[in-house]
């Protein structure tokens, strides 16, 4: 996208685009504390404009117009770091002396929608030049990922919403697992089919994870099905906590769960899988007589549906990766070689 960078002007944020959204305001406040900067902002960019969705700044601070620094950063391939804006001819002022309160440091980390399209950036500003080391960059990246999550929080994925809206109450109940209150096998496969088709249309990547509770048969045999059911419900709760609102969790069969991960970045897919494993193993399950440690093995597969393949192939690849995780000792994540589908 080609954009013209205009000189900075005073800009006061009073926008209808999220000024009263505490979720995003909290993140910008956290960014100012974590990165020790006076200003942090979430900028959003469409074809015709760039604006601040949320901002943390000193009261009555003159803010740079988002069409200046943030719009220019949007055009960059990755993060933008300007340790001293005056060293860049695009931003250096015409005068030899800085104007009071002018921006001398700027950094922006890109924000992406689930389909992979760039939607904005998490931006930080300072009135003095400063260094930006690798540790600070990681903090900015972590906060940007938090913004991305919040951008999608508040609703199920488009596919899950469509499915819920199109089904009557009785049919929706048929697609839910009564014990765990997740999707059942038919429901999660319906979600997978719809997400797969959408990923193919939009040409973005899709991931799945098969999660198997380790040694679950021994729990049932030694402690009974009441305890086994409690373990399943607890595992489902921890699974749901580990994924994002627009991912889908379903009981695939017995002690096995299938997760549909709506994500374009393989590294993020793997991170979510590891978070699933860690969440399940995080604490023992309390029963009437004792506490039971539980763990899970996780097999992951991903790919770009427009490159070929089908949902069954993706699940099969995740199942093979799950077998690798079990054979390697359980309580671990294994990723299918090459993802699974052509890229």
N, C-alpha and C positions, 0 to 999 in steps of 0.2 A: 504494500500500500504506500503510495507516494503522498507525503503530507508536507505542507509549508510550515516552517517554524517561525512564529511571530515573536517579537520582543516581549519580555515579561511585563506584566502590569499588575497592579494591586488587584487581588481577587478575594472576595469574601464569600465563604461557603454558606449558602442558605438554601441548598438545593432540595428539590423534591425527590431526588434520586437516592435517598437513604440517610438523610441527615438525622432522622429519628430512630435509626436502627441500631440498638445498643450492641448487637452482636459484632458489627463491624467497627463501631466506635471503640469497643473494648480492645479489639486487636490493634488498632492504631495507637491507643494509649500504651498497650503492652510493647509495641515496637519502639516508642520513644524511650521507654525505660530500659528495654533489653539492649538497644543499640546506642543509647545515650545521645539522642538527637532531639532537638526542640520541636521538629515537625515530622509527622508521619501521615501518609494519606493513601487511600485506595483509589486509584484512578481507573475509570472504565472508558473504553474506546469503541465507538461504532464507526460506520463509514463516514459519517458527517460531523462527529464531534467527540471531544474528550471531556470528561467531567469527574469531579471528586464524589465518590459514593460515601466516603467517611473520612474524617480528618481529626487529628489531635494536634493542637498548636496553642501557643500562648495566646491569651485573650487579646483581642485587637491586633493580632499579628497580621501584617500585610503578606498574603500568600501569593506565590507565583501563579500566574495563569496556567491552568492545566494544559492548555494548547502549546505551551512552550516546552518545558522539560519533559513532562510525561508523554506527550504526543510524540516527541522525538525519540524517547526511549522505546515506545511501542514499535517503532520501525526497526529497531535493532534485533539481531538474531537471538540474542540471549540477554543476560543481565547487563545493565548499564551502570558503570561506576565512574563518577567524575570527582576525583579527590580535590580538585580545585577547578571550578567552572571557568575561571579566567584563563586557564591554560588551553581551553578549547575555543577556537575562533568563533564558533557558533554562539557562544554565550558571553564572551568577554565584553565588558561594557566599552562604549566609545570613550568615556572619560578615563583619565589616568587614576583617579581615586574612586574607591567603592562608595556606592550610595549606602547610607545607614540601613542596616537590616537586609542587605541584599544577600541572595543565596550564593554561597561559595562552595558548598558540597552538595552533591546529589547522587542518589543510588536508587535503582529500580529493579525489582525482580518480576519477571513476567508471570501473569495469571492465565490459566487455560481452562476452558470448559471441558466437560467429560469427553466430547468428541475430538478434542485436540486443538480446537480453534483458539487463537489468542484473543483474550477479551479485555486485558488491561494490565495493570502492574501495581505492586506494593512499593510505594515511593517514600524515601526519607530525605530530609533536607537539613542542612546546618548553615549557620551564618559565618562559619570559619572553615578554612580548608582542613581536611583531616585524612588520615590513612584508613584503609578498609581492608583488614586482613582476612585470611581464609575462615577463621572462626566466626567473624562477624558476618561474612557472606553466608555461612551455614545457618546462622540465626535468622537472617533475612529470608533465606529459602524456606526454612521451617515455618516461619510466620506466613509466607505466601501460600504454602500448602494449606495452612489453617484457613486462610481467606477463601481458597478454592472450595474447601469443605463447606464453609458457611454459605457460600454462594448457592450451593445445591441443597442445603439443609432446609427443612420446612415442608418438603413434599417428597413423595416417593418418586422413583424414576418415571419418566413419561410413559414408558411401557407398562409399568405396574399400575399407574393411575388409570391408563386407558383400559387395562384389563378389569380393574375394580369397577370402573364406570359402566363397562359393557355387560357385566354379569349381574344377574339378579342375586338377591341375598342367598337363596338356596344354593345356587351354583357356586357362589363364592365360598360358601361353607364346605362344599364338596372338595374344594382345592386347598383347604387348610388342614394341617395336621392337628388333631384334637389335643394330643399330649403336649406338644412343644409350642403350639400356636405359631408355627412357621408355615410356609407353603408346604404341601405334601409333594410326593413324587410327580403327580400329574401337574400340579400347579407350578412347581419350579421348572419343569420341562417346558411348560407353556411360556413362562417368562423367558427362558433361554431361547426358545424359538423366535419370539418376538424381538428380543434384544439382538439376536444374531441377524435377523432380517434388517433391523434398523442400522446396525453396524455396517452391513453390506451396502445399504443405500448411501450412508453418509461416509463410507470409506474410512472407518476408523477401527481401532483394535478392540477386541473383547477378550476378557479373561474368565476362566472358571477355576474353582478349587474344590476338590473332593476331600472332605474331612472325615476321618474314621477314628472313633474313640478307641484308644489302645486297651486291649485285654478286657473289653466290655463283657464278654461271655463269662469271664471269671467273676465279675461283679454280680451278675445275675445268678450264677451258680452258688456263690458263697454267701450272698447277702439277700437274695430274693428279688422278685420283680418290682416290688414297691420301691426298694432302694435303687434298682436299675432305672425306674421311671424318673426318680428324683435326679439322678445323674444326667439323664437325657434332657430334662427340663433345664437344669443348670447349664449344661453345655450349650443348649440353644440360646439361652439368655446371654451367655458370654460371647457366643458367635455374633449375635445381633449387635452387641456393644462394640465388637471389634471392627465391624464393617461400617460403611457409610450409608446414609438413608437411601441413596439411589442404587445401592447394590441389593441383591435379593438372596435370601437364605431359605433353603428348603430341606426338609428331611427326605433324603433320597431313598432310605431303606434301612430298617434296623437301627444301628448306631452310626449310620453314615449320613452326612449332610453334603448338599451341593450348593456352592455359592456362585452366583453370577456376578462378576466384577466388571462394572462399567468403567473402563479405564484404558487410556491410550499408551501409557508409559509402562513398559515391562518392569522397571525397577519399582514403581509404585505397586503394581500387582504383587510382586514378590514381598514387598514390605507389608502389605495387607495380610498376605498369607502367614507371614511370620508373626504378625500381631494376633491373628487368630490362634495360632499354636500357643503363643505366650499367654493369651487371655484364658484359654481353657486350663492351662497348667498353673495358673496364677495362685490358686488357693484350693485346699482340699474341700470336698463336699461334706457338709455336716449331716449326719444321720442320727437316728435315735440313740444308737449305741456307740458310735465312733465317727471319726472323720476319714474320708476316703480320698487319697490323692488321685487325680485324673490327669491324663495327658491325651494328646491326639497326634496322629500322623496326617500330613497334608500333602496332596498332590496337586500341582498347578499346571495349567496349560493356557496358552493364549495365542492369538493370531489375528490376522486381518481377513474377515470373512469374504471381502470382495476379491481376495487372491485365490479363493477356492476353498473346498471343504464344506462340512455341514456341522450342525450342532452335535450330532452323535460322535463325529470324529474328535471334536474338542473334548467331550466327556471321556471318550476312550483314552485319549492321550493323558488326561488328568488321572485316570484310573491306573494307567501304567506308571505314572510318576508316583502315585500313592504307594504302589507296590515297591518301588525303589526306596521310598522313605521307610516303609516297614522293614524291608530286608536290611536296611542300614542301621536298624536299632530302634525304630519308632521314636515318637516325640520329636519329630523334625519335619522340615519342609523339603520337598524335592520338586524341581521344575522340569517339565518335559523337555527333552533336547530340542533346541531350536524353537521352543515355544509350543508348536504343534501344527499350526496352519501355515501355509505359505505367506510370506511377507513381501 
